[in-house]
């Protein structure tokens, strides 16, 4: 009962292309949101 695995909890592989792509997409999305709020707020 003490040994369980969950894909949402387990650490992902740090050397995969999907890992790098995910971080790149999320980084661009955050920067885009910041720029959009800045431009629309002025």
Backbone as XML, in Angstrom:
<?xml version="1.0"?>
<chain id="A" units="angstrom">
  <residue number="1" name="UNK">
    <atom name="N" x="0.825" y="-1.197" z="0.000"/>
    <atom name="CA" x="0.000" y="0.000" z="0.000"/>
    <atom name="C" x="0.866" y="1.257" z="0.000"/>
  </residue>
  <residue number="2" name="UNK">
    <atom name="N" x="2.116" y="1.114" z="0.446"/>
    <atom name="CA" x="2.966" y="2.286" z="0.543"/>
    <atom name="C" x="3.716" y="2.581" z="-0.749"/>
  </residue>
  <residue number="3" name="UNK">
    <atom name="N" x="3.645" y="1.685" z="-1.718"/>
    <atom name="CA" x="4.338" y="1.912" z="-2.990"/>
    <atom name="C" x="3.311" y="2.244" z="-4.061"/>
  </residue>
  <residue number="4" name="UNK">
    <atom name="N" x="3.249" y="3.497" z="-4.443"/>
    <atom name="CA" x="2.328" y="3.937" z="-5.480"/>
    <atom name="C" x="3.052" y="4.918" z="-6.383"/>
  </residue>
  <residue number="5" name="UNK">
    <atom name="N" x="2.572" y="5.032" z="-7.566"/>
    <atom name="CA" x="3.185" y="5.926" z="-8.544"/>
    <atom name="C" x="2.100" y="6.762" z="-9.205"/>
  </residue>
  <residue number="6" name="UNK">
    <atom name="N" x="2.414" y="8.023" z="-9.391"/>
    <atom name="CA" x="1.476" y="8.932" z="-10.041"/>
    <atom name="C" x="2.275" y="9.791" z="-11.010"/>
  </residue>
  <residue number="7" name="UNK">
    <atom name="N" x="1.814" y="9.872" z="-12.238"/>
    <atom name="CA" x="2.564" y="10.632" z="-13.242"/>
    <atom name="C" x="2.561" y="12.131" z="-12.938"/>
  </residue>
  <residue number="8" name="UNK">
    <atom name="N" x="1.602" y="12.606" z="-12.157"/>
    <atom name="CA" x="1.576" y="14.019" z="-11.807"/>
    <atom name="C" x="2.545" y="14.325" z="-10.673"/>
  </residue>
  <residue number="9" name="UNK">
    <atom name="N" x="2.940" y="13.320" z="-9.905"/>
    <atom name="CA" x="3.808" y="13.537" z="-8.753"/>
    <atom name="C" x="5.251" y="13.187" z="-9.079"/>
  </residue>
  <residue number="10" name="UNK">
    <atom name="N" x="5.458" y="12.140" z="-9.871"/>
    <atom name="CA" x="6.813" y="11.720" z="-10.218"/>
    <atom name="C" x="7.531" y="12.815" z="-10.991"/>
  </residue>
  <residue number="11" name="UNK">
    <atom name="N" x="8.831" y="12.934" z="-10.737"/>
    <atom name="CA" x="9.621" y="13.956" z="-11.425"/>
    <atom name="C" x="9.829" y="13.553" z="-12.879"/>
  </residue>
  <residue number="12" name="UNK">
    <atom name="N" x="9.660" y="14.471" z="-13.813"/>
    <atom name="CA" x="9.849" y="14.138" z="-15.231"/>
    <atom name="C" x="11.328" y="14.007" z="-15.580"/>
  </residue>
  <residue number="13" name="UNK">
    <atom name="N" x="11.579" y="13.411" z="-16.706"/>
    <atom name="CA" x="12.951" y="13.328" z="-17.211"/>
    <atom name="C" x="13.408" y="14.736" z="-17.584"/>
  </residue>
  <residue number="14" name="UNK">
    <atom name="N" x="14.618" y="15.099" z="-17.158"/>
    <atom name="CA" x="15.081" y="16.468" z="-17.391"/>
    <atom name="C" x="15.876" y="16.614" z="-18.684"/>
  </residue>
  <residue number="15" name="UNK">
    <atom name="N" x="16.099" y="15.514" z="-19.407"/>
    <atom name="CA" x="16.913" y="15.614" z="-20.609"/>
    <atom name="C" x="16.102" y="15.352" z="-21.876"/>
  </residue>
  <residue number="16" name="UNK">
    <atom name="N" x="14.796" y="15.334" z="-21.768"/>
    <atom name="CA" x="13.959" y="15.041" z="-22.923"/>
    <atom name="C" x="13.617" y="16.287" z="-23.702"/>
  </residue>
  <residue number="17" name="UNK">
    <atom name="N" x="13.317" y="16.102" z="-24.986"/>
    <atom name="CA" x="12.924" y="17.229" z="-25.826"/>
    <atom name="C" x="11.573" y="17.781" z="-25.393"/>
  </residue>
  <residue number="18" name="UNK">
    <atom name="N" x="10.680" y="16.913" z="-24.933"/>
    <atom name="CA" x="9.365" y="17.375" z="-24.485"/>
    <atom name="C" x="9.507" y="18.263" z="-23.248"/>
  </residue>
  <residue number="19" name="UNK">
    <atom name="N" x="10.448" y="17.927" z="-22.369"/>
    <atom name="CA" x="10.693" y="18.734" z="-21.168"/>
    <atom name="C" x="11.152" y="20.133" z="-21.569"/>
  </residue>
  <residue number="20" name="UNK">
    <atom name="N" x="12.119" y="20.201" z="-22.481"/>
    <atom name="CA" x="12.633" y="21.494" z="-22.937"/>
    <atom name="C" x="11.548" y="22.283" z="-23.664"/>
  </residue>
  <residue number="21" name="UNK">
    <atom name="N" x="10.779" y="21.615" z="-24.507"/>
    <atom name="CA" x="9.701" y="22.293" z="-25.230"/>
    <atom name="C" x="8.654" y="22.833" z="-24.269"/>
  </residue>
  <residue number="22" name="UNK">
    <atom name="N" x="8.305" y="22.044" z="-23.263"/>
    <atom name="CA" x="7.312" y="22.495" z="-22.293"/>
    <atom name="C" x="7.752" y="23.737" z="-21.546"/>
  </residue>
  <residue number="23" name="UNK">
    <atom name="N" x="9.006" y="23.749" z="-21.106"/>
    <atom name="CA" x="9.504" y="24.928" z="-20.401"/>
    <atom name="C" x="9.591" y="26.130" z="-21.329"/>
  </residue>
  <residue number="24" name="UNK">
    <atom name="N" x="9.963" y="25.909" z="-22.586"/>
    <atom name="CA" x="10.044" y="27.020" z="-23.541"/>
    <atom name="C" x="8.668" y="27.603" z="-23.795"/>
  </residue>
  <residue number="25" name="UNK">
    <atom name="N" x="7.676" y="26.740" z="-24.040"/>
    <atom name="CA" x="6.320" y="27.215" z="-24.310"/>
    <atom name="C" x="5.752" y="27.950" z="-23.102"/>
  </residue>
  <residue number="26" name="UNK">
    <atom name="N" x="5.950" y="27.410" z="-21.902"/>
    <atom name="CA" x="5.413" y="28.070" z="-20.720"/>
    <atom name="C" x="6.120" y="29.398" z="-20.463"/>
  </residue>
  <residue number="27" name="UNK">
    <atom name="N" x="7.416" y="29.459" z="-20.739"/>
    <atom name="CA" x="8.140" y="30.713" z="-20.575"/>
    <atom name="C" x="7.666" y="31.784" z="-21.540"/>
  </residue>
  <residue number="28" name="UNK">
    <atom name="N" x="7.457" y="31.399" z="-22.788"/>
    <atom name="CA" x="6.961" y="32.348" z="-23.790"/>
    <atom name="C" x="5.546" y="32.794" z="-23.430"/>
  </residue>
  <residue number="29" name="UNK">
    <atom name="N" x="4.722" y="31.871" z="-22.927"/>
    <atom name="CA" x="3.356" y="32.232" z="-22.547"/>
    <atom name="C" x="3.354" y="33.237" z="-21.395"/>
  </residue>
  <residue number="30" name="UNK">
    <atom name="N" x="4.225" y="33.037" z="-20.415"/>
    <atom name="CA" x="4.299" y="33.976" z="-19.287"/>
    <atom name="C" x="4.780" y="35.338" z="-19.763"/>
  </residue>
  <residue number="31" name="UNK">
    <atom name="N" x="5.821" y="35.356" z="-20.574"/>
    <atom name="CA" x="6.310" y="36.638" z="-21.088"/>
    <atom name="C" x="5.252" y="37.331" z="-21.943"/>
  </residue>
  <residue number="32" name="UNK">
    <atom name="N" x="4.550" y="36.561" z="-22.760"/>
    <atom name="CA" x="3.481" y="37.136" z="-23.588"/>
    <atom name="C" x="2.374" y="37.735" z="-22.743"/>
  </residue>
  <residue number="33" name="UNK">
    <atom name="N" x="2.008" y="37.048" z="-21.658"/>
    <atom name="CA" x="0.967" y="37.577" z="-20.784"/>
    <atom name="C" x="1.426" y="38.865" z="-20.113"/>
  </residue>
  <residue number="34" name="UNK">
    <atom name="N" x="2.676" y="38.917" z="-19.675"/>
    <atom name="CA" x="3.197" y="40.133" z="-19.040"/>
    <atom name="C" x="3.210" y="41.291" z="-20.019"/>
  </residue>
  <residue number="35" name="UNK">
    <atom name="N" x="3.678" y="41.046" z="-21.225"/>
    <atom name="CA" x="3.726" y="42.104" z="-22.239"/>
    <atom name="C" x="2.318" y="42.551" z="-22.616"/>
  </residue>
  <residue number="36" name="UNK">
    <atom name="N" x="1.374" y="41.609" z="-22.738"/>
    <atom name="CA" x="0.002" y="41.967" z="-23.086"/>
    <atom name="C" x="-0.623" y="42.846" z="-22.008"/>
  </residue>
  <residue number="37" name="UNK">
    <atom name="N" x="-0.420" y="42.508" z="-20.742"/>
    <atom name="CA" x="-0.964" y="43.326" z="-19.652"/>
    <atom name="C" x="-0.306" y="44.696" z="-19.658"/>
  </residue>
  <residue number="38" name="UNK">
    <atom name="N" x="0.990" y="44.744" z="-19.913"/>
    <atom name="CA" x="1.703" y="46.013" z="-19.932"/>
    <atom name="C" x="1.221" y="46.907" z="-21.074"/>
  </residue>
  <residue number="39" name="UNK">
    <atom name="N" x="1.088" y="46.325" z="-22.280"/>
    <atom name="CA" x="0.678" y="47.119" z="-23.446"/>
    <atom name="C" x="-0.788" y="47.560" z="-23.304"/>
  </residue>
  <residue number="40" name="UNK">
    <atom name="N" x="-1.653" y="46.656" z="-22.874"/>
    <atom name="CA" x="-3.074" y="47.014" z="-22.767"/>
    <atom name="C" x="-3.338" y="47.923" z="-21.563"/>
  </residue>
  <residue number="41" name="UNK">
    <atom name="N" x="-2.456" y="47.894" z="-20.595"/>
    <atom name="CA" x="-2.660" y="48.728" z="-19.411"/>
    <atom name="C" x="-2.188" y="50.155" z="-19.592"/>
  </residue>
  <residue number="42" name="UNK">
    <atom name="N" x="-1.445" y="50.414" z="-20.663"/>
    <atom name="CA" x="-0.925" y="51.773" z="-20.871"/>
    <atom name="C" x="-1.882" y="52.559" z="-21.755"/>
  </residue>
</chain>
